[in-house]
Amino acid sequence: MLTPGLTAESVFAPYTCPTDPYSWCWVTNDGATFDSVGNQYGLRVETIPLSCTPPGQAYRWTVTRLTPSGVSENLAYIQTRCVLPQGPFDASELRGIRVDLANGWLYVVMYVYAPGNYNNFYDLVRIKGLPPLADVIQSYKPQSSSFTYTVPRRPEGMLGVDHFDTFWGPLAQPFRFADAQPLQCGYPSLPPQPGDSLSVADTVPIPPVGEGVYYITAATYQGERRFGRQYTNGAFSGRNSSAFPVCR
């Protein structure tokens, strides 16, 4: 593993991988490779020199992550290795990936082989430490004149939060977030901690029968402001924060 906070474990070996070429054991570019905050996971393969005797070419397979802002990260890799300096070697390939949104787990199918050494087999590997779905959803508790919510461990998928801004607007189609009205800005006065319960005074007029309003809370951390997620074309992505007004 290359990224702090991530761990890997073998879930099942040998794993029976379907022969269907459209099985998730092989397909790695569909919507199931996105996590709950819009990061996309993929696989990259490259050749590396092999130091066995005689020397040759080997392969390194890397699990990658592309953030919604376009930053690419290497999470983990596996590569061919020599069992002894004079050989033989064993090798592994990463064949397919899937994300468990609810738990924040990444499943990787690994194909292990060693010519002349042992039988080939598949191994199902689970990488833990992705943002779980429950860590990026704010749970609200409505009351008569205010509502409260619990600060998640990773607000909007970020490592922390400096403050929140809460807005409201009419439930109309299409949503015009540029017209959202500030309800409470820049709170609390000190950076909150996961598990803190925050309260917002609800001064929004009760809408007429048949109409409604929405509430949305932005999280700001180290200058970056995020306004929740949207689900389009089978994948999650962050909402465009520039579509919302400045909270004053």
Backbone bond lengths (Angstrom), bond angles and torsions (degrees), N, CA, C in turn:
res aa  C-N    CA-C-N  psi(-1)  N-CA   C-N-CA  omega(-1)  CA-C   N-CA-C  phi
1 M - - - 1.446 - - 1.527 109.82 -
2 L 1.327 116.26 138.89 1.452 121.40 -179.43 1.516 112.61 -105.55
3 T 1.320 118.57 -20.03 1.460 123.15 -174.33 1.528 110.78 -104.70
4 P 1.336 118.64 123.47 1.469 120.57 177.70 1.525 111.22 -58.95
5 G 1.324 116.09 143.96 1.453 120.85 178.82 1.506 114.66 92.58
6 L 1.337 118.29 -9.62 1.456 122.28 178.44 1.523 109.41 -104.34
7 T 1.319 116.26 141.47 1.462 122.43 176.00 1.521 108.79 -130.63
8 A 1.322 116.74 154.91 1.461 121.62 -179.58 1.517 109.38 -127.99
9 E 1.328 116.03 146.04 1.453 121.36 177.92 1.521 109.40 -147.92
10 S 1.314 115.96 149.85 1.452 121.56 175.18 1.519 108.65 -81.08
11 V 1.337 116.63 124.05 1.460 121.18 -177.88 1.519 110.81 -91.19
12 F 1.328 116.10 -42.26 1.462 118.97 -176.51 1.520 109.23 -157.24
13 A 1.332 116.40 123.84 1.455 121.74 175.55 1.532 108.84 -146.62
14 P 1.335 120.54 133.08 1.473 123.54 -2.45 1.522 111.70 -75.34
15 Y 1.321 115.59 143.44 1.458 123.12 -179.13 1.519 108.95 -101.55
16 T 1.335 116.73 133.72 1.459 120.77 179.27 1.517 109.39 -85.37
17 C 1.321 115.93 111.48 1.460 121.15 -178.57 1.524 109.13 -98.03
18 P 1.338 118.96 124.64 1.468 120.56 179.50 1.519 111.58 -58.07
19 T 1.326 114.88 147.93 1.472 119.96 179.88 1.524 112.50 -82.41
20 D 1.317 117.30 -10.60 1.457 121.24 178.85 1.536 109.59 -59.73
21 P 1.345 118.97 122.94 1.473 120.08 -178.19 1.516 113.49 -64.97
22 Y 1.347 117.85 -14.45 1.455 120.42 178.18 1.528 111.46 -97.00
23 S 1.313 117.35 5.26 1.454 121.17 175.55 1.521 109.62 -65.11
24 W 1.346 115.82 155.20 1.473 118.59 179.78 1.519 111.45 -66.71
25 C 1.348 117.43 -12.27 1.466 119.76 174.30 1.520 111.31 -64.30
26 W 1.319 116.68 -17.11 1.451 119.62 -175.54 1.517 112.81 -122.59
27 V 1.323 117.58 -35.50 1.458 120.75 -175.94 1.528 109.51 -80.19
28 T 1.335 117.55 128.91 1.464 120.31 -176.45 1.529 112.74 -130.40
29 N 1.319 118.75 12.56 1.464 119.04 -174.31 1.524 112.60 -127.06
30 D 1.344 117.98 25.71 1.458 119.58 179.41 1.524 110.42 -104.29
31 G 1.332 116.69 -174.36 1.452 121.06 -173.72 1.507 114.57 -66.28
32 A 1.337 118.27 -18.25 1.457 120.75 -178.52 1.515 112.89 -75.50
33 T 1.323 117.86 4.06 1.461 120.75 178.05 1.524 111.77 -101.34
34 F 1.336 117.86 13.09 1.467 122.58 177.29 1.517 109.36 -104.53
35 D 1.347 116.56 141.79 1.459 119.13 175.12 1.522 110.04 -93.13
36 S 1.332 116.76 -173.44 1.461 121.48 -171.25 1.521 113.95 -71.51
37 V 1.328 119.17 -11.85 1.467 120.37 178.50 1.525 111.87 -114.40
38 G 1.361 117.25 11.46 1.452 120.02 173.58 1.508 115.92 94.96
39 N 1.340 118.86 3.22 1.457 120.02 173.12 1.529 109.36 -70.24
40 Q 1.337 117.15 139.33 1.458 120.87 178.00 1.530 109.74 -110.50
41 Y 1.341 115.34 136.77 1.455 121.42 -176.09 1.525 109.79 -109.40
42 G 1.310 115.87 145.07 1.450 120.55 -178.75 1.517 111.07 -152.04
43 L 1.328 115.22 -177.53 1.451 122.60 -179.04 1.525 109.67 -125.17
44 R 1.330 116.07 141.41 1.468 121.53 175.72 1.518 108.99 -130.83
45 V 1.319 117.08 137.65 1.459 121.33 179.08 1.520 109.00 -120.41
46 E 1.327 116.62 141.60 1.457 122.63 178.31 1.519 109.26 -146.70
47 T 1.312 116.87 155.40 1.457 121.46 178.56 1.520 110.04 -89.69
48 I 1.340 115.64 145.42 1.456 122.38 178.07 1.524 107.95 -137.14
49 P 1.335 119.00 156.17 1.467 119.81 177.21 1.517 111.03 -71.13
50 L 1.338 115.93 143.71 1.464 121.94 179.06 1.524 108.51 -106.80
51 S 1.331 116.65 128.39 1.454 120.86 -172.91 1.521 113.69 -90.67
52 C 1.336 117.45 8.84 1.460 119.44 177.04 1.531 109.83 -67.90
53 T 1.318 115.40 168.79 1.463 121.70 175.17 1.518 108.72 -108.96
54 P 1.365 120.17 119.17 1.473 124.60 -2.35 1.521 111.21 -75.27
55 P 1.355 118.48 156.57 1.465 121.27 -179.76 1.529 111.25 -68.00
56 G 1.302 115.96 159.14 1.451 120.68 179.08 1.507 111.17 -164.57
57 Q 1.324 115.59 -164.66 1.457 121.76 179.88 1.529 109.83 -100.00
58 A 1.294 115.87 143.65 1.459 121.70 176.53 1.523 107.96 -132.54
59 Y 1.332 115.47 178.80 1.456 120.42 -176.49 1.524 110.38 -127.28
60 R 1.319 114.97 145.56 1.465 122.00 172.83 1.528 107.97 -120.91
61 W 1.334 115.69 126.10 1.455 122.10 178.00 1.521 108.44 -106.50
62 T 1.324 116.49 127.00 1.465 121.93 -175.31 1.527 110.44 -119.32
63 V 1.334 116.73 133.51 1.464 122.44 171.99 1.524 107.39 -86.05
64 T 1.319 116.81 123.07 1.460 121.55 -175.84 1.520 110.69 -114.56
65 R 1.335 115.37 158.10 1.467 122.03 176.17 1.516 108.81 -133.69
66 L 1.327 115.99 129.72 1.468 122.22 177.23 1.518 107.97 -111.04
67 T 1.332 117.24 117.41 1.458 121.56 -178.04 1.527 110.10 -77.75
68 P 1.350 118.10 161.55 1.471 119.96 177.85 1.520 113.33 -58.76
69 S 1.326 118.12 -24.51 1.468 121.06 178.85 1.527 112.85 -85.13
70 G 1.346 116.82 -0.01 1.457 120.15 175.54 1.514 115.46 94.50
71 V 1.340 118.37 9.59 1.464 121.85 179.78 1.531 108.81 -87.28
72 S 1.333 116.94 128.98 1.461 122.43 179.93 1.526 109.69 -99.18
73 E 1.338 116.41 135.02 1.459 122.37 -178.49 1.528 109.57 -129.46
74 N 1.323 116.64 146.21 1.459 122.65 172.88 1.523 108.44 -98.44
75 L 1.340 117.22 121.05 1.452 121.37 -175.84 1.523 112.60 -93.98
76 A 1.322 117.28 -42.19 1.454 121.10 -175.96 1.523 108.30 -162.65
77 Y 1.323 115.99 160.90 1.466 118.86 175.91 1.526 109.91 -149.26
78 I 1.325 115.12 160.93 1.447 122.60 173.18 1.513 107.18 -139.78
79 Q 1.322 117.66 145.37 1.457 119.77 -175.14 1.521 110.73 -146.93
80 T 1.329 114.85 164.28 1.455 121.43 176.45 1.527 109.60 -60.36
81 R 1.317 116.94 143.47 1.459 120.31 179.12 1.529 109.73 -139.88
82 C 1.310 115.28 157.54 1.455 121.35 175.18 1.527 109.01 -87.70
83 V 1.324 116.75 132.48 1.451 119.81 173.50 1.530 109.78 -71.97
84 L 1.335 116.77 -41.88 1.458 124.27 174.03 1.520 107.48 -133.48
85 P 1.319 118.80 157.70 1.464 119.39 179.94 1.530 113.12 -55.08
86 Q 1.359 116.75 -32.44 1.455 119.09 -179.33 1.526 112.65 -92.86
87 G 1.355 116.12 8.47 1.454 120.08 -179.37 1.519 109.37 98.52
88 P 1.340 120.24 177.17 1.461 124.78 -5.87 1.520 111.71 -75.23
89 F 1.320 117.92 -168.59 1.453 121.86 179.77 1.517 109.61 -126.15
90 D 1.312 115.75 159.49 1.457 119.92 168.90 1.525 107.63 -124.49
91 A 1.304 115.72 156.62 1.457 120.34 -173.01 1.517 109.88 -143.45
92 S 1.316 115.07 158.49 1.459 121.75 177.90 1.514 109.11 -139.50
93 E 1.319 115.10 148.54 1.460 122.11 174.37 1.519 108.40 -127.77
94 L 1.320 116.46 144.47 1.460 121.92 174.51 1.513 107.78 -98.14
95 R 1.331 116.40 122.96 1.459 120.57 -168.68 1.529 113.94 -106.10
96 G 1.316 119.41 -32.22 1.460 120.23 -176.18 1.519 110.73 -162.23
97 I 1.321 116.49 156.78 1.460 121.15 -178.06 1.523 109.95 -137.56
98 R 1.332 114.63 152.70 1.463 122.50 175.23 1.523 108.16 -147.46
99 V 1.335 116.98 145.60 1.462 122.50 178.92 1.524 109.59 -107.57
100 D 1.316 116.22 132.24 1.462 123.39 170.71 1.522 106.76 -93.59
101 L 1.346 116.72 100.97 1.465 121.34 -174.56 1.519 112.10 -61.02
102 A 1.330 116.77 -44.29 1.458 120.23 -172.52 1.525 111.98 -63.91
103 N 1.331 117.02 -43.32 1.459 120.72 -173.70 1.524 113.55 -96.10
104 G 1.334 117.99 -13.89 1.453 119.79 -176.91 1.516 112.41 74.49
105 W 1.338 116.41 42.16 1.459 122.08 179.93 1.519 109.52 -116.05
106 L 1.319 115.67 147.19 1.459 122.67 175.67 1.519 107.96 -117.80
107 Y 1.333 116.67 119.93 1.459 121.56 178.22 1.526 109.35 -96.82
108 V 1.327 115.11 134.12 1.462 121.53 179.80 1.528 108.60 -128.30
109 V 1.334 116.71 130.43 1.459 121.18 174.43 1.522 108.43 -89.40
110 M 1.324 116.96 123.11 1.457 122.30 -178.61 1.527 109.32 -114.36
111 Y 1.321 115.73 130.26 1.460 121.90 177.02 1.522 107.99 -102.23
112 V 1.327 116.99 121.02 1.459 122.72 -175.08 1.528 108.78 -112.34
113 Y 1.312 116.42 131.90 1.467 119.94 178.22 1.524 109.46 -149.12
114 A 1.327 114.99 154.88 1.462 122.13 178.60 1.527 107.32 -151.32
115 P 1.305 117.74 98.82 1.472 120.36 -175.69 1.530 112.36 -52.76
116 G 1.346 115.42 123.29 1.453 120.73 176.64 1.508 114.50 75.04
117 N 1.340 117.76 4.65 1.460 119.56 -175.71 1.524 111.72 -109.44
118 Y 1.332 118.27 -51.36 1.453 121.56 176.66 1.521 108.08 -157.31
119 N 1.332 115.41 170.59 1.456 120.55 -177.12 1.533 111.11 -69.26
120 N 1.307 115.23 145.35 1.458 120.28 177.26 1.533 109.95 -69.30
121 F 1.340 116.62 150.46 1.454 119.49 177.21 1.534 109.51 -157.84
122 Y 1.344 115.22 164.08 1.455 122.58 175.87 1.525 109.05 -102.54
123 D 1.324 115.78 146.01 1.460 121.98 177.53 1.521 107.65 -129.17
124 L 1.325 116.76 132.17 1.460 121.52 176.52 1.521 108.33 -95.51
125 V 1.330 116.59 115.96 1.457 123.13 -175.69 1.528 109.01 -108.69
126 R 1.331 116.46 138.68 1.460 121.76 178.54 1.531 109.11 -116.24
127 I 1.344 115.89 125.46 1.459 122.23 176.23 1.526 107.46 -104.07
128 K 1.340 116.72 123.76 1.454 122.22 -178.91 1.526 110.35 -106.01
129 G 1.323 115.42 152.82 1.460 120.37 175.43 1.511 114.54 120.58
130 L 1.353 118.49 1.98 1.454 121.27 174.43 1.529 109.19 -72.34
131 P 1.340 118.28 163.26 1.472 119.14 177.38 1.531 111.59 -65.72
132 P 1.337 119.28 114.79 1.463 120.72 176.82 1.527 110.25 -70.15
133 L 1.317 115.06 156.51 1.465 119.90 -177.79 1.521 111.58 -60.61
134 A 1.347 117.72 -37.92 1.460 120.86 -177.09 1.518 112.01 -70.31
135 D 1.326 118.01 -16.02 1.455 120.46 -179.22 1.516 112.83 -87.21
136 V 1.315 118.37 -5.83 1.459 119.88 -178.63 1.524 111.71 -120.73
137 I 1.321 117.44 4.41 1.462 121.77 177.11 1.523 108.63 -108.51
138 Q 1.310 116.41 128.19 1.457 120.94 177.51 1.530 109.30 -88.07
139 S 1.315 116.27 128.35 1.457 121.36 -179.56 1.526 109.30 -95.11
140 Y 1.333 116.33 119.07 1.460 122.01 -177.60 1.523 110.57 -98.68
141 K 1.335 115.47 148.61 1.455 122.56 174.91 1.525 108.14 -126.38
142 P 1.334 117.96 93.48 1.478 120.21 -177.24 1.519 112.38 -64.57
143 Q 1.324 115.06 145.18 1.460 122.60 173.43 1.526 107.85 -133.58
144 S 1.314 116.39 -174.98 1.461 118.87 -175.09 1.527 112.29 -71.65
145 S 1.315 118.20 -41.41 1.457 119.95 -175.97 1.529 112.95 -122.02
146 S 1.324 117.95 3.37 1.463 121.56 178.39 1.519 108.42 -160.30
147 F 1.322 115.48 167.82 1.451 119.36 172.13 1.524 108.36 -136.47
148 T 1.306 115.18 154.20 1.459 120.99 -178.10 1.519 109.61 -124.50
149 Y 1.319 115.24 156.41 1.470 120.36 172.63 1.521 109.06 -148.53
150 T 1.298 115.03 158.77 1.459 122.24 -178.38 1.523 109.79 -96.70
151 V 1.325 116.61 132.58 1.457 120.98 179.78 1.528 109.25 -68.19
152 P 1.330 119.11 121.35 1.461 120.49 -179.92 1.526 111.47 -74.20
153 R 1.325 115.09 166.85 1.463 120.05 -178.58 1.526 111.18 -68.32
154 R 1.315 116.49 -36.13 1.464 120.95 178.37 1.528 108.46 -128.86
155 P 1.309 118.17 83.13 1.466 119.88 -177.87 1.528 111.54 -57.82
156 E 1.323 116.03 119.98 1.468 122.89 -178.70 1.523 111.66 53.49
157 G 1.335 116.41 30.38 1.452 120.86 177.50 1.509 115.24 82.38
158 M 1.332 118.73 0.71 1.463 121.29 179.66 1.522 110.68 -87.00
159 L 1.306 116.30 163.31 1.459 121.10 -176.43 1.525 112.94 -75.77
160 G 1.313 117.62 -12.49 1.458 121.64 179.24 1.514 109.81 -169.59
161 V 1.325 116.43 -171.46 1.455 120.98 178.26 1.523 108.47 -149.22
162 D 1.328 116.25 138.16 1.462 121.41 176.05 1.520 111.17 -91.29
163 H 1.343 116.22 -41.02 1.463 120.02 176.38 1.521 109.64 -163.80
164 F 1.330 115.60 169.11 1.457 123.33 178.65 1.529 110.00 -117.94
165 D 1.333 116.24 154.81 1.466 124.37 170.62 1.522 107.10 -130.92
166 T 1.319 117.56 128.95 1.459 121.84 -179.09 1.529 109.93 -112.14
167 F 1.331 116.09 133.66 1.465 123.99 179.73 1.527 109.27 -123.87
168 W 1.324 114.56 167.15 1.452 120.27 172.18 1.522 108.58 -144.71
169 G 1.339 114.65 163.37 1.458 119.79 178.97 1.517 110.22 -167.79
170 P 1.332 118.53 168.45 1.463 121.79 -179.06 1.516 111.82 -74.97
171 L 1.332 114.70 145.69 1.465 120.16 175.56 1.522 108.83 -80.11
172 A 1.300 116.13 86.64 1.457 122.37 179.77 1.521 108.48 -128.57
173 Q 1.302 115.87 155.68 1.459 120.78 178.62 1.523 110.08 -112.50
174 P 1.342 117.83 131.85 1.459 124.75 -4.67 1.529 110.83 -79.73
175 F 1.331 115.95 161.94 1.458 120.43 177.24 1.525 109.57 -64.90
176 R 1.322 115.86 134.80 1.465 121.39 175.17 1.523 107.64 -117.12
177 F 1.344 115.16 86.47 1.454 119.30 -176.68 1.524 112.14 -66.04
178 A 1.330 117.22 -20.63 1.466 119.46 177.71 1.524 111.14 -64.41
179 D 1.343 117.15 -21.10 1.464 121.49 179.93 1.527 112.31 -96.84
180 A 1.339 117.21 7.17 1.462 119.61 179.70 1.524 110.40 -60.99
181 Q 1.334 115.55 142.05 1.464 121.53 -177.61 1.523 110.71 -102.54
182 P 1.344 117.81 134.18 1.474 119.70 177.54 1.526 110.96 -64.80
183 L 1.325 114.97 138.72 1.452 121.38 175.46 1.526 110.40 -111.13
184 Q 1.318 116.76 -44.62 1.461 122.03 174.38 1.526 107.99 -153.91
185 C 1.334 116.27 134.84 1.463 120.86 -172.26 1.519 111.69 -120.52
186 G 1.327 114.93 147.43 1.457 121.65 170.07 1.505 115.60 55.53
187 Y 1.298 118.06 44.39 1.463 121.58 -178.93 1.528 110.12 -117.57
188 P 1.318 118.16 157.27 1.470 129.26 -11.59 1.523 110.81 -73.42
189 S 1.312 116.84 -179.62 1.458 120.65 -175.90 1.524 111.91 -69.83
190 L 1.339 117.98 -27.62 1.462 123.13 176.50 1.526 108.76 -117.56
191 P 1.334 118.20 150.31 1.474 120.03 179.88 1.525 111.34 -54.12
192 P 1.331 117.50 126.10 1.467 120.16 -178.99 1.525 111.28 -76.10
193 Q 1.325 114.95 164.16 1.452 121.94 179.37 1.528 109.75 -111.93
194 P 1.342 117.18 151.80 1.472 119.17 177.21 1.521 111.54 -54.03
195 G 1.311 115.10 134.31 1.459 120.48 -178.76 1.509 114.16 95.73
196 D 1.350 117.70 -15.06 1.464 119.78 176.47 1.523 110.34 -62.55
197 S 1.322 116.48 143.54 1.455 122.18 175.96 1.523 108.74 -101.14
198 L 1.329 116.64 119.40 1.462 121.83 -178.78 1.522 109.52 -108.77
199 S 1.329 116.15 143.57 1.460 122.01 -178.64 1.521 109.88 -119.67
200 V 1.327 116.13 137.73 1.463 122.97 179.67 1.525 108.08 -123.64
201 A 1.313 116.87 126.42 1.463 120.71 176.81 1.527 109.68 -67.44
202 D 1.328 116.30 127.74 1.463 121.75 -177.82 1.526 109.21 -97.98
203 T 1.331 116.30 98.26 1.463 121.76 179.35 1.525 112.17 -102.01
204 V 1.329 117.36 10.76 1.462 121.40 -178.15 1.532 109.27 -72.59
205 P 1.336 118.17 130.75 1.472 120.16 178.15 1.526 111.39 -61.30
206 I 1.312 115.97 145.84 1.467 120.18 177.43 1.529 108.48 -66.38
207 P 1.330 118.61 125.10 1.470 120.67 -177.17 1.527 111.61 -71.33
208 P 1.312 117.50 158.00 1.471 120.94 176.77 1.523 110.99 -63.18
209 V 1.313 115.75 161.85 1.465 121.17 178.02 1.532 109.06 -58.71
210 G 1.321 116.42 133.72 1.457 121.45 -179.79 1.517 113.73 91.41
211 E 1.327 117.30 -5.25 1.455 121.49 177.77 1.524 109.54 -120.47
212 G 1.317 116.02 168.22 1.456 119.61 -179.18 1.512 111.17 -156.00
213 V 1.304 116.00 173.65 1.464 121.99 178.08 1.525 108.52 -130.39
214 Y 1.318 115.25 159.24 1.457 120.37 174.86 1.520 109.33 -117.20
215 Y 1.307 115.84 155.11 1.460 122.75 173.59 1.529 107.29 -120.59
216 I 1.302 116.89 140.08 1.458 120.99 177.06 1.522 108.83 -142.78
217 T 1.313 115.40 137.70 1.460 120.93 -177.10 1.522 109.87 -118.18
218 A 1.315 116.09 129.36 1.458 122.27 177.67 1.520 109.68 -96.52
219 A 1.320 115.45 142.29 1.465 121.70 174.95 1.519 108.63 -109.84
220 T 1.321 117.00 136.20 1.461 122.45 177.97 1.517 109.32 -121.61
221 Y 1.335 114.70 129.51 1.457 120.25 179.87 1.521 109.35 -141.14
222 Q 1.325 115.98 120.74 1.468 122.67 179.31 1.528 111.51 50.95
223 G 1.324 115.51 43.44 1.456 121.30 175.74 1.509 115.55 86.51
224 E 1.322 118.81 -7.21 1.464 121.68 179.22 1.517 109.80 -99.98
225 R 1.341 116.28 128.77 1.458 121.74 -178.69 1.527 109.60 -111.87
226 R 1.332 116.43 129.87 1.462 121.27 -179.50 1.517 110.38 -126.12
227 F 1.341 115.01 141.27 1.467 122.66 -175.32 1.522 111.60 -120.98
228 G 1.320 117.68 50.15 1.457 118.82 176.01 1.513 112.45 78.40
229 R 1.337 113.57 -169.06 1.456 120.16 -173.41 1.516 110.84 -122.39
230 Q 1.331 113.89 162.10 1.453 121.09 172.35 1.528 107.96 -130.30
231 Y 1.330 115.38 153.23 1.464 120.75 -176.89 1.521 108.41 -118.32
232 T 1.316 116.37 106.78 1.459 121.26 -178.79 1.517 109.63 -135.47
233 N 1.325 115.02 141.33 1.469 121.77 177.64 1.525 112.34 53.58
234 G 1.343 115.88 37.44 1.455 120.51 175.07 1.504 115.47 77.57
235 A 1.339 118.25 14.55 1.466 119.70 -177.87 1.523 110.00 -144.46
236 F 1.329 115.67 150.69 1.455 121.74 175.30 1.524 110.14 -84.68
237 S 1.317 115.35 146.89 1.462 121.17 171.79 1.522 107.82 -152.93
238 G 1.316 115.79 158.70 1.450 119.86 179.99 1.521 111.67 -75.15
239 R 1.341 116.26 144.21 1.457 119.35 175.20 1.519 110.08 -67.89
240 N 1.302 115.76 150.49 1.467 121.67 177.97 1.512 108.92 -71.88
241 S 1.339 116.96 109.99 1.463 120.48 -176.14 1.520 112.31 -66.63
242 S 1.342 117.41 -21.98 1.470 118.85 179.96 1.523 112.19 -70.73
243 A 1.353 116.29 -12.52 1.470 119.58 177.99 1.520 111.37 -76.53
244 F 1.318 118.18 -10.08 1.463 121.68 -178.31 1.517 109.76 -104.58
245 P 1.324 117.08 147.97 1.460 120.02 178.99 1.531 111.86 -73.28
246 V 1.322 115.57 165.36 1.462 120.62 173.67 1.534 108.11 -72.68
247 C 1.311 116.11 137.57 1.460 120.25 -178.75 1.522 109.42 -84.20
248 R 1.340 116.36 118.48 1.465 121.60 179.67 1.532 109.27 -130.71
